[in-house]
Amino acid sequence: SKAQDTVLDLAAQEGSVEDLELQDVLKVGYRGIKSLESGGPEPGVGCAGRGVITSINFLEENGAYDDVDYVSYDVLGDVVCGGFAMPIREGKAQEIYIVMSGEMMALYAANNIAKGILKYAHSGGVRLGGLICNERQTDRELDLAEALAGRLNSKLIHFVPRDNIVQHAELRKMSVIQYAPDSKQAGEYRALAEKIHANSGQGTIPTPITMDEL
């Protein structure tokens, strides 16, 4: 199977987004999960956030959200330009989960995202659901993740251990749960999903910290 066509690529081929059909861009995968890639411009040209805005508007206008239980947006968190923050700003996202690790730049990016959430928390009602630590095996990583979560007025939702089975699944174009459903790592992702489900409505308004505090 080839890589999924993006909304912006197909729109460029067809002439405009209005010329696309929902089935052109929305693919159904494992266990009926629907997926769409918004896409972006050539590196160094234009605004990648435009793809996010264009895609969400297209999905809404074509009824893509009518029969789903969950909608999740996977966006580049360390790019906090207005386009990438659009799901937050427009009230499209209720809860934000920040995926981070124990490295300094990841902590820095997580704090920056918290600043973005705070900016729209009062006007849009969005909340910080919590932090998810994607282990990089740095020193005292769990301690750092929990400490930052506390300083941000949030909590560490789950600590995802590092496991090369993720790369094995990726090479086969599968998720870990599809590739190795009985593996320990698949169990970690199920536990994460259950925690996010149980955490609904318990998000907080974050309290970002200064660079010196970081």
MODELLER restraints for C-alpha pairs under 7 A, 6 or more apart:
rsr = mdl.restraints
at = mdl.atoms
rsr.add(forms.Gaussian(group=physical.xy_distance, feature=features.Distance(at['CA:5:A'], at['CA:25:A']), mean=6.72, stdev=0.5))
rsr.add(forms.Gaussian(group=physical.xy_distance, feature=features.Distance(at['CA:6:A'], at['CA:25:A']), mean=6.74, stdev=0.5))
rsr.add(forms.Gaussian(group=physical.xy_distance, feature=features.Distance(at['CA:6:A'], at['CA:37:A']), mean=4.85, stdev=0.5))
rsr.add(forms.Gaussian(group=physical.xy_distance, feature=features.Distance(at['CA:6:A'], at['CA:38:A']), mean=5.28, stdev=0.5))
rsr.add(forms.Gaussian(group=physical.xy_distance, feature=features.Distance(at['CA:6:A'], at['CA:39:A']), mean=4.94, stdev=0.5))
rsr.add(forms.Gaussian(group=physical.xy_distance, feature=features.Distance(at['CA:7:A'], at['CA:25:A']), mean=6.17, stdev=0.5))
rsr.add(forms.Gaussian(group=physical.xy_distance, feature=features.Distance(at['CA:7:A'], at['CA:37:A']), mean=6.42, stdev=0.5))
rsr.add(forms.Gaussian(group=physical.xy_distance, feature=features.Distance(at['CA:7:A'], at['CA:38:A']), mean=4.99, stdev=0.5))
rsr.add(forms.Gaussian(group=physical.xy_distance, feature=features.Distance(at['CA:7:A'], at['CA:39:A']), mean=6.16, stdev=0.5))
rsr.add(forms.Gaussian(group=physical.xy_distance, feature=features.Distance(at['CA:7:A'], at['CA:55:A']), mean=6.49, stdev=0.5))
rsr.add(forms.Gaussian(group=physical.xy_distance, feature=features.Distance(at['CA:8:A'], at['CA:38:A']), mean=6.38, stdev=0.5))
rsr.add(forms.Gaussian(group=physical.xy_distance, feature=features.Distance(at['CA:8:A'], at['CA:39:A']), mean=5.61, stdev=0.5))
rsr.add(forms.Gaussian(group=physical.xy_distance, feature=features.Distance(at['CA:8:A'], at['CA:40:A']), mean=6.51, stdev=0.5))
rsr.add(forms.Gaussian(group=physical.xy_distance, feature=features.Distance(at['CA:8:A'], at['CA:51:A']), mean=6.35, stdev=0.5))
rsr.add(forms.Gaussian(group=physical.xy_distance, feature=features.Distance(at['CA:11:A'], at['CA:17:A']), mean=4.76, stdev=0.5))
rsr.add(forms.Gaussian(group=physical.xy_distance, feature=features.Distance(at['CA:11:A'], at['CA:20:A']), mean=6.76, stdev=0.5))
rsr.add(forms.Gaussian(group=physical.xy_distance, feature=features.Distance(at['CA:22:A'], at['CA:62:A']), mean=6.67, stdev=0.5))
rsr.add(forms.Gaussian(group=physical.xy_distance, feature=features.Distance(at['CA:25:A'], at['CA:36:A']), mean=6.06, stdev=0.5))
rsr.add(forms.Gaussian(group=physical.xy_distance, feature=features.Distance(at['CA:26:A'], at['CA:34:A']), mean=6.37, stdev=0.5))
rsr.add(forms.Gaussian(group=physical.xy_distance, feature=features.Distance(at['CA:26:A'], at['CA:35:A']), mean=5.68, stdev=0.5))
rsr.add(forms.Gaussian(group=physical.xy_distance, feature=features.Distance(at['CA:26:A'], at['CA:36:A']), mean=5.11, stdev=0.5))
rsr.add(forms.Gaussian(group=physical.xy_distance, feature=features.Distance(at['CA:27:A'], at['CA:34:A']), mean=5.59, stdev=0.5))
rsr.add(forms.Gaussian(group=physical.xy_distance, feature=features.Distance(at['CA:27:A'], at['CA:35:A']), mean=5.28, stdev=0.5))
rsr.add(forms.Gaussian(group=physical.xy_distance, feature=features.Distance(at['CA:27:A'], at['CA:36:A']), mean=6.54, stdev=0.5))
rsr.add(forms.Gaussian(group=physical.xy_distance, feature=features.Distance(at['CA:28:A'], at['CA:34:A']), mean=4.48, stdev=0.5))
rsr.add(forms.Gaussian(group=physical.xy_distance, feature=features.Distance(at['CA:28:A'], at['CA:35:A']), mean=6.32, stdev=0.5))
rsr.add(forms.Gaussian(group=physical.xy_distance, feature=features.Distance(at['CA:38:A'], at['CA:51:A']), mean=5.20, stdev=0.5))
rsr.add(forms.Gaussian(group=physical.xy_distance, feature=features.Distance(at['CA:38:A'], at['CA:52:A']), mean=5.78, stdev=0.5))
rsr.add(forms.Gaussian(group=physical.xy_distance, feature=features.Distance(at['CA:38:A'], at['CA:55:A']), mean=5.52, stdev=0.5))
rsr.add(forms.Gaussian(group=physical.xy_distance, feature=features.Distance(at['CA:39:A'], at['CA:51:A']), mean=5.73, stdev=0.5))
rsr.add(forms.Gaussian(group=physical.xy_distance, feature=features.Distance(at['CA:40:A'], at['CA:48:A']), mean=4.70, stdev=0.5))
rsr.add(forms.Gaussian(group=physical.xy_distance, feature=features.Distance(at['CA:40:A'], at['CA:51:A']), mean=5.43, stdev=0.5))
rsr.add(forms.Gaussian(group=physical.xy_distance, feature=features.Distance(at['CA:41:A'], at['CA:47:A']), mean=6.79, stdev=0.5))
rsr.add(forms.Gaussian(group=physical.xy_distance, feature=features.Distance(at['CA:41:A'], at['CA:48:A']), mean=5.95, stdev=0.5))
rsr.add(forms.Gaussian(group=physical.xy_distance, feature=features.Distance(at['CA:49:A'], at['CA:83:A']), mean=3.58, stdev=0.5))
rsr.add(forms.Gaussian(group=physical.xy_distance, feature=features.Distance(at['CA:49:A'], at['CA:84:A']), mean=4.78, stdev=0.5))
rsr.add(forms.Gaussian(group=physical.xy_distance, feature=features.Distance(at['CA:50:A'], at['CA:83:A']), mean=5.89, stdev=0.5))
rsr.add(forms.Gaussian(group=physical.xy_distance, feature=features.Distance(at['CA:52:A'], at['CA:83:A']), mean=6.80, stdev=0.5))
rsr.add(forms.Gaussian(group=physical.xy_distance, feature=features.Distance(at['CA:52:A'], at['CA:84:A']), mean=6.65, stdev=0.5))
rsr.add(forms.Gaussian(group=physical.xy_distance, feature=features.Distance(at['CA:53:A'], at['CA:83:A']), mean=6.70, stdev=0.5))
rsr.add(forms.Gaussian(group=physical.xy_distance, feature=features.Distance(at['CA:53:A'], at['CA:86:A']), mean=6.58, stdev=0.5))
rsr.add(forms.Gaussian(group=physical.xy_distance, feature=features.Distance(at['CA:75:A'], at['CA:84:A']), mean=6.72, stdev=0.5))
rsr.add(forms.Gaussian(group=physical.xy_distance, feature=features.Distance(at['CA:77:A'], at['CA:113:A']), mean=6.42, stdev=0.5))
rsr.add(forms.Gaussian(group=physical.xy_distance, feature=features.Distance(at['CA:78:A'], at['CA:109:A']), mean=5.15, stdev=0.5))
rsr.add(forms.Gaussian(group=physical.xy_distance, feature=features.Distance(at['CA:80:A'], at['CA:113:A']), mean=6.84, stdev=0.5))
rsr.add(forms.Gaussian(group=physical.xy_distance, feature=features.Distance(at['CA:87:A'], at['CA:93:A']), mean=5.44, stdev=0.5))
rsr.add(forms.Gaussian(group=physical.xy_distance, feature=features.Distance(at['CA:88:A'], at['CA:120:A']), mean=6.90, stdev=0.5))
rsr.add(forms.Gaussian(group=physical.xy_distance, feature=features.Distance(at['CA:88:A'], at['CA:126:A']), mean=6.52, stdev=0.5))
rsr.add(forms.Gaussian(group=physical.xy_distance, feature=features.Distance(at['CA:89:A'], at['CA:120:A']), mean=6.00, stdev=0.5))
rsr.add(forms.Gaussian(group=physical.xy_distance, feature=features.Distance(at['CA:89:A'], at['CA:124:A']), mean=6.48, stdev=0.5))
rsr.add(forms.Gaussian(group=physical.xy_distance, feature=features.Distance(at['CA:90:A'], at['CA:124:A']), mean=6.92, stdev=0.5))
rsr.add(forms.Gaussian(group=physical.xy_distance, feature=features.Distance(at['CA:91:A'], at['CA:124:A']), mean=5.12, stdev=0.5))
rsr.add(forms.Gaussian(group=physical.xy_distance, feature=features.Distance(at['CA:91:A'], at['CA:126:A']), mean=6.75, stdev=0.5))
rsr.add(forms.Gaussian(group=physical.xy_distance, feature=features.Distance(at['CA:93:A'], at['CA:126:A']), mean=6.35, stdev=0.5))
rsr.add(forms.Gaussian(group=physical.xy_distance, feature=features.Distance(at['CA:94:A'], at['CA:126:A']), mean=4.76, stdev=0.5))
rsr.add(forms.Gaussian(group=physical.xy_distance, feature=features.Distance(at['CA:94:A'], at['CA:127:A']), mean=6.26, stdev=0.5))
rsr.add(forms.Gaussian(group=physical.xy_distance, feature=features.Distance(at['CA:95:A'], at['CA:126:A']), mean=5.86, stdev=0.5))
rsr.add(forms.Gaussian(group=physical.xy_distance, feature=features.Distance(at['CA:95:A'], at['CA:127:A']), mean=5.01, stdev=0.5))
rsr.add(forms.Gaussian(group=physical.xy_distance, feature=features.Distance(at['CA:95:A'], at['CA:128:A']), mean=5.62, stdev=0.5))
rsr.add(forms.Gaussian(group=physical.xy_distance, feature=features.Distance(at['CA:95:A'], at['CA:129:A']), mean=5.18, stdev=0.5))
rsr.add(forms.Gaussian(group=physical.xy_distance, feature=features.Distance(at['CA:95:A'], at['CA:203:A']), mean=6.50, stdev=0.5))
rsr.add(forms.Gaussian(group=physical.xy_distance, feature=features.Distance(at['CA:96:A'], at['CA:127:A']), mean=6.31, stdev=0.5))
rsr.add(forms.Gaussian(group=physical.xy_distance, feature=features.Distance(at['CA:96:A'], at['CA:128:A']), mean=4.88, stdev=0.5))
rsr.add(forms.Gaussian(group=physical.xy_distance, feature=features.Distance(at['CA:96:A'], at['CA:129:A']), mean=5.28, stdev=0.5))
rsr.add(forms.Gaussian(group=physical.xy_distance, feature=features.Distance(at['CA:97:A'], at['CA:128:A']), mean=6.37, stdev=0.5))
rsr.add(forms.Gaussian(group=physical.xy_distance, feature=features.Distance(at['CA:97:A'], at['CA:129:A']), mean=5.26, stdev=0.5))
rsr.add(forms.Gaussian(group=physical.xy_distance, feature=features.Distance(at['CA:97:A'], at['CA:130:A']), mean=5.21, stdev=0.5))
rsr.add(forms.Gaussian(group=physical.xy_distance, feature=features.Distance(at['CA:97:A'], at['CA:131:A']), mean=5.67, stdev=0.5))
rsr.add(forms.Gaussian(group=physical.xy_distance, feature=features.Distance(at['CA:97:A'], at['CA:132:A']), mean=6.77, stdev=0.5))
rsr.add(forms.Gaussian(group=physical.xy_distance, feature=features.Distance(at['CA:98:A'], at['CA:110:A']), mean=6.41, stdev=0.5))
rsr.add(forms.Gaussian(group=physical.xy_distance, feature=features.Distance(at['CA:98:A'], at['CA:130:A']), mean=6.54, stdev=0.5))
rsr.add(forms.Gaussian(group=physical.xy_distance, feature=features.Distance(at['CA:98:A'], at['CA:131:A']), mean=4.85, stdev=0.5))
rsr.add(forms.Gaussian(group=physical.xy_distance, feature=features.Distance(at['CA:98:A'], at['CA:132:A']), mean=5.98, stdev=0.5))
rsr.add(forms.Gaussian(group=physical.xy_distance, feature=features.Distance(at['CA:99:A'], at['CA:131:A']), mean=6.02, stdev=0.5))
rsr.add(forms.Gaussian(group=physical.xy_distance, feature=features.Distance(at['CA:99:A'], at['CA:132:A']), mean=4.71, stdev=0.5))
rsr.add(forms.Gaussian(group=physical.xy_distance, feature=features.Distance(at['CA:99:A'], at['CA:133:A']), mean=5.86, stdev=0.5))
rsr.add(forms.Gaussian(group=physical.xy_distance, feature=features.Distance(at['CA:99:A'], at['CA:134:A']), mean=6.54, stdev=0.5))
rsr.add(forms.Gaussian(group=physical.xy_distance, feature=features.Distance(at['CA:100:A'], at['CA:106:A']), mean=5.46, stdev=0.5))
rsr.add(forms.Gaussian(group=physical.xy_distance, feature=features.Distance(at['CA:100:A'], at['CA:107:A']), mean=6.70, stdev=0.5))
rsr.add(forms.Gaussian(group=physical.xy_distance, feature=features.Distance(at['CA:100:A'], at['CA:110:A']), mean=6.54, stdev=0.5))
rsr.add(forms.Gaussian(group=physical.xy_distance, feature=features.Distance(at['CA:100:A'], at['CA:132:A']), mean=6.17, stdev=0.5))
rsr.add(forms.Gaussian(group=physical.xy_distance, feature=features.Distance(at['CA:100:A'], at['CA:133:A']), mean=5.01, stdev=0.5))
rsr.add(forms.Gaussian(group=physical.xy_distance, feature=features.Distance(at['CA:100:A'], at['CA:134:A']), mean=5.89, stdev=0.5))
rsr.add(forms.Gaussian(group=physical.xy_distance, feature=features.Distance(at['CA:101:A'], at['CA:107:A']), mean=6.93, stdev=0.5))
rsr.add(forms.Gaussian(group=physical.xy_distance, feature=features.Distance(at['CA:101:A'], at['CA:133:A']), mean=5.04, stdev=0.5))
rsr.add(forms.Gaussian(group=physical.xy_distance, feature=features.Distance(at['CA:101:A'], at['CA:134:A']), mean=5.28, stdev=0.5))
rsr.add(forms.Gaussian(group=physical.xy_distance, feature=features.Distance(at['CA:101:A'], at['CA:135:A']), mean=5.75, stdev=0.5))
rsr.add(forms.Gaussian(group=physical.xy_distance, feature=features.Distance(at['CA:101:A'], at['CA:136:A']), mean=6.23, stdev=0.5))
rsr.add(forms.Gaussian(group=physical.xy_distance, feature=features.Distance(at['CA:102:A'], at['CA:136:A']), mean=6.90, stdev=0.5))
rsr.add(forms.Gaussian(group=physical.xy_distance, feature=features.Distance(at['CA:102:A'], at['CA:138:A']), mean=6.10, stdev=0.5))
rsr.add(forms.Gaussian(group=physical.xy_distance, feature=features.Distance(at['CA:102:A'], at['CA:141:A']), mean=4.66, stdev=0.5))
rsr.add(forms.Gaussian(group=physical.xy_distance, feature=features.Distance(at['CA:102:A'], at['CA:144:A']), mean=6.17, stdev=0.5))
rsr.add(forms.Gaussian(group=physical.xy_distance, feature=features.Distance(at['CA:102:A'], at['CA:145:A']), mean=6.35, stdev=0.5))
rsr.add(forms.Gaussian(group=physical.xy_distance, feature=features.Distance(at['CA:103:A'], at['CA:138:A']), mean=6.95, stdev=0.5))
rsr.add(forms.Gaussian(group=physical.xy_distance, feature=features.Distance(at['CA:111:A'], at['CA:208:A']), mean=5.73, stdev=0.5))
rsr.add(forms.Gaussian(group=physical.xy_distance, feature=features.Distance(at['CA:111:A'], at['CA:209:A']), mean=6.90, stdev=0.5))
rsr.add(forms.Gaussian(group=physical.xy_distance, feature=features.Distance(at['CA:114:A'], at['CA:206:A']), mean=5.87, stdev=0.5))
rsr.add(forms.Gaussian(group=physical.xy_distance, feature=features.Distance(at['CA:114:A'], at['CA:208:A']), mean=5.77, stdev=0.5))
rsr.add(forms.Gaussian(group=physical.xy_distance, feature=features.Distance(at['CA:115:A'], at['CA:208:A']), mean=5.74, stdev=0.5))
rsr.add(forms.Gaussian(group=physical.xy_distance, feature=features.Distance(at['CA:117:A'], at['CA:126:A']), mean=6.97, stdev=0.5))
rsr.add(forms.Gaussian(group=physical.xy_distance, feature=features.Distance(at['CA:117:A'], at['CA:127:A']), mean=6.94, stdev=0.5))
rsr.add(forms.Gaussian(group=physical.xy_distance, feature=features.Distance(at['CA:118:A'], at['CA:205:A']), mean=6.26, stdev=0.5))
rsr.add(forms.Gaussian(group=physical.xy_distance, feature=features.Distance(at['CA:118:A'], at['CA:206:A']), mean=5.93, stdev=0.5))
rsr.add(forms.Gaussian(group=physical.xy_distance, feature=features.Distance(at['CA:120:A'], at['CA:126:A']), mean=6.83, stdev=0.5))
rsr.add(forms.Gaussian(group=physical.xy_distance, feature=features.Distance(at['CA:121:A'], at['CA:127:A']), mean=6.19, stdev=0.5))
rsr.add(forms.Gaussian(group=physical.xy_distance, feature=features.Distance(at['CA:121:A'], at['CA:205:A']), mean=6.39, stdev=0.5))
rsr.add(forms.Gaussian(group=physical.xy_distance, feature=features.Distance(at['CA:127:A'], at['CA:203:A']), mean=4.92, stdev=0.5))
rsr.add(forms.Gaussian(group=physical.xy_distance, feature=features.Distance(at['CA:127:A'], at['CA:204:A']), mean=5.17, stdev=0.5))
rsr.add(forms.Gaussian(group=physical.xy_distance, feature=features.Distance(at['CA:127:A'], at['CA:205:A']), mean=5.57, stdev=0.5))
rsr.add(forms.Gaussian(group=physical.xy_distance, feature=features.Distance(at['CA:128:A'], at['CA:203:A']), mean=5.07, stdev=0.5))
rsr.add(forms.Gaussian(group=physical.xy_distance, feature=features.Distance(at['CA:128:A'], at['CA:204:A']), mean=5.23, stdev=0.5))
rsr.add(forms.Gaussian(group=physical.xy_distance, feature=features.Distance(at['CA:128:A'], at['CA:205:A']), mean=6.18, stdev=0.5))
rsr.add(forms.Gaussian(group=physical.xy_distance, feature=features.Distance(at['CA:128:A'], at['CA:206:A']), mean=6.33, stdev=0.5))
rsr.add(forms.Gaussian(group=physical.xy_distance, feature=features.Distance(at['CA:129:A'], at['CA:202:A']), mean=6.86, stdev=0.5))
rsr.add(forms.Gaussian(group=physical.xy_distance, feature=features.Distance(at['CA:129:A'], at['CA:203:A']), mean=4.29, stdev=0.5))
rsr.add(forms.Gaussian(group=physical.xy_distance, feature=features.Distance(at['CA:129:A'], at['CA:204:A']), mean=6.62, stdev=0.5))
rsr.add(forms.Gaussian(group=physical.xy_distance, feature=features.Distance(at['CA:130:A'], at['CA:154:A']), mean=5.52, stdev=0.5))
rsr.add(forms.Gaussian(group=physical.xy_distance, feature=features.Distance(at['CA:130:A'], at['CA:155:A']), mean=5.15, stdev=0.5))
rsr.add(forms.Gaussian(group=physical.xy_distance, feature=features.Distance(at['CA:130:A'], at['CA:156:A']), mean=5.72, stdev=0.5))
rsr.add(forms.Gaussian(group=physical.xy_distance, feature=features.Distance(at['CA:130:A'], at['CA:157:A']), mean=5.64, stdev=0.5))
rsr.add(forms.Gaussian(group=physical.xy_distance, feature=features.Distance(at['CA:131:A'], at['CA:149:A']), mean=6.44, stdev=0.5))
rsr.add(forms.Gaussian(group=physical.xy_distance, feature=features.Distance(at['CA:131:A'], at['CA:155:A']), mean=6.29, stdev=0.5))
rsr.add(forms.Gaussian(group=physical.xy_distance, feature=features.Distance(at['CA:131:A'], at['CA:156:A']), mean=4.77, stdev=0.5))
rsr.add(forms.Gaussian(group=physical.xy_distance, feature=features.Distance(at['CA:131:A'], at['CA:157:A']), mean=5.69, stdev=0.5))
rsr.add(forms.Gaussian(group=physical.xy_distance, feature=features.Distance(at['CA:132:A'], at['CA:156:A']), mean=6.03, stdev=0.5))
rsr.add(forms.Gaussian(group=physical.xy_distance, feature=features.Distance(at['CA:132:A'], at['CA:157:A']), mean=5.59, stdev=0.5))
rsr.add(forms.Gaussian(group=physical.xy_distance, feature=features.Distance(at['CA:132:A'], at['CA:158:A']), mean=5.21, stdev=0.5))
rsr.add(forms.Gaussian(group=physical.xy_distance, feature=features.Distance(at['CA:132:A'], at['CA:159:A']), mean=6.11, stdev=0.5))
rsr.add(forms.Gaussian(group=physical.xy_distance, feature=features.Distance(at['CA:133:A'], at['CA:145:A']), mean=6.57, stdev=0.5))
rsr.add(forms.Gaussian(group=physical.xy_distance, feature=features.Distance(at['CA:133:A'], at['CA:158:A']), mean=6.42, stdev=0.5))
rsr.add(forms.Gaussian(group=physical.xy_distance, feature=features.Distance(at['CA:133:A'], at['CA:159:A']), mean=4.80, stdev=0.5))
rsr.add(forms.Gaussian(group=physical.xy_distance, feature=features.Distance(at['CA:133:A'], at['CA:160:A']), mean=5.95, stdev=0.5))
rsr.add(forms.Gaussian(group=physical.xy_distance, feature=features.Distance(at['CA:134:A'], at['CA:159:A']), mean=6.38, stdev=0.5))
rsr.add(forms.Gaussian(group=physical.xy_distance, feature=features.Distance(at['CA:134:A'], at['CA:160:A']), mean=5.00, stdev=0.5))
rsr.add(forms.Gaussian(group=physical.xy_distance, feature=features.Distance(at['CA:134:A'], at['CA:161:A']), mean=6.64, stdev=0.5))
rsr.add(forms.Gaussian(group=physical.xy_distance, feature=features.Distance(at['CA:135:A'], at['CA:159:A']), mean=6.95, stdev=0.5))
rsr.add(forms.Gaussian(group=physical.xy_distance, feature=features.Distance(at['CA:135:A'], at['CA:160:A']), mean=5.84, stdev=0.5))
rsr.add(forms.Gaussian(group=physical.xy_distance, feature=features.Distance(at['CA:135:A'], at['CA:161:A']), mean=5.15, stdev=0.5))
rsr.add(forms.Gaussian(group=physical.xy_distance, feature=features.Distance(at['CA:135:A'], at['CA:162:A']), mean=5.26, stdev=0.5))
rsr.add(forms.Gaussian(group=physical.xy_distance, feature=features.Distance(at['CA:136:A'], at['CA:162:A']), mean=6.58, stdev=0.5))
rsr.add(forms.Gaussian(group=physical.xy_distance, feature=features.Distance(at['CA:145:A'], at['CA:156:A']), mean=6.80, stdev=0.5))
rsr.add(forms.Gaussian(group=physical.xy_distance, feature=features.Distance(at['CA:146:A'], at['CA:155:A']), mean=6.83, stdev=0.5))
rsr.add(forms.Gaussian(group=physical.xy_distance, feature=features.Distance(at['CA:146:A'], at['CA:156:A']), mean=5.68, stdev=0.5))
rsr.add(forms.Gaussian(group=physical.xy_distance, feature=features.Distance(at['CA:149:A'], at['CA:155:A']), mean=4.81, stdev=0.5))
rsr.add(forms.Gaussian(group=physical.xy_distance, feature=features.Distance(at['CA:149:A'], at['CA:156:A']), mean=5.82, stdev=0.5))
rsr.add(forms.Gaussian(group=physical.xy_distance, feature=features.Distance(at['CA:151:A'], at['CA:207:A']), mean=6.94, stdev=0.5))
rsr.add(forms.Gaussian(group=physical.xy_distance, feature=features.Distance(at['CA:152:A'], at['CA:206:A']), mean=5.15, stdev=0.5))
rsr.add(forms.Gaussian(group=physical.xy_distance, feature=features.Distance(at['CA:152:A'], at['CA:207:A']), mean=4.61, stdev=0.5))
rsr.add(forms.Gaussian(group=physical.xy_distance, feature=features.Distance(at['CA:152:A'], at['CA:208:A']), mean=5.44, stdev=0.5))
rsr.add(forms.Gaussian(group=physical.xy_distance, feature=features.Distance(at['CA:153:A'], at['CA:204:A']), mean=6.89, stdev=0.5))
rsr.add(forms.Gaussian(group=physical.xy_distance, feature=features.Distance(at['CA:153:A'], at['CA:206:A']), mean=5.40, stdev=0.5))
rsr.add(forms.Gaussian(group=physical.xy_distance, feature=features.Distance(at['CA:153:A'], at['CA:207:A']), mean=5.75, stdev=0.5))
rsr.add(forms.Gaussian(group=physical.xy_distance, feature=features.Distance(at['CA:154:A'], at['CA:204:A']), mean=6.39, stdev=0.5))
rsr.add(forms.Gaussian(group=physical.xy_distance, feature=features.Distance(at['CA:154:A'], at['CA:206:A']), mean=6.72, stdev=0.5))
rsr.add(forms.Gaussian(group=physical.xy_distance, feature=features.Distance(at['CA:157:A'], at['CA:195:A']), mean=6.79, stdev=0.5))
rsr.add(forms.Gaussian(group=physical.xy_distance, feature=features.Distance(at['CA:158:A'], at['CA:192:A']), mean=6.01, stdev=0.5))
rsr.add(forms.Gaussian(group=physical.xy_distance, feature=features.Distance(at['CA:160:A'], at['CA:188:A']), mean=6.55, stdev=0.5))
rsr.add(forms.Gaussian(group=physical.xy_distance, feature=features.Distance(at['CA:163:A'], at['CA:185:A']), mean=6.96, stdev=0.5))
rsr.add(forms.Gaussian(group=physical.xy_distance, feature=features.Distance(at['CA:166:A'], at['CA:176:A']), mean=6.02, stdev=0.5))
rsr.add(forms.Gaussian(group=physical.xy_distance, feature=features.Distance(at['CA:169:A'], at['CA:175:A']), mean=5.85, stdev=0.5))
rsr.add(forms.Gaussian(group=physical.xy_distance, feature=features.Distance(at['CA:169:A'], at['CA:176:A']), mean=5.53, stdev=0.5))
rsr.add(forms.Gaussian(group=physical.xy_distance, feature=features.Distance(at['CA:169:A'], at['CA:179:A']), mean=5.75, stdev=0.5))
rsr.add(forms.Gaussian(group=physical.xy_distance, feature=features.Distance(at['CA:176:A'], at['CA:186:A']), mean=5.83, stdev=0.5))
rsr.add(forms.Gaussian(group=physical.xy_distance, feature=features.Distance(at['CA:177:A'], at['CA:186:A']), mean=4.99, stdev=0.5))
rsr.add(forms.Gaussian(group=physical.xy_distance, feature=features.Distance(at['CA:180:A'], at['CA:186:A']), mean=6.86, stdev=0.5))
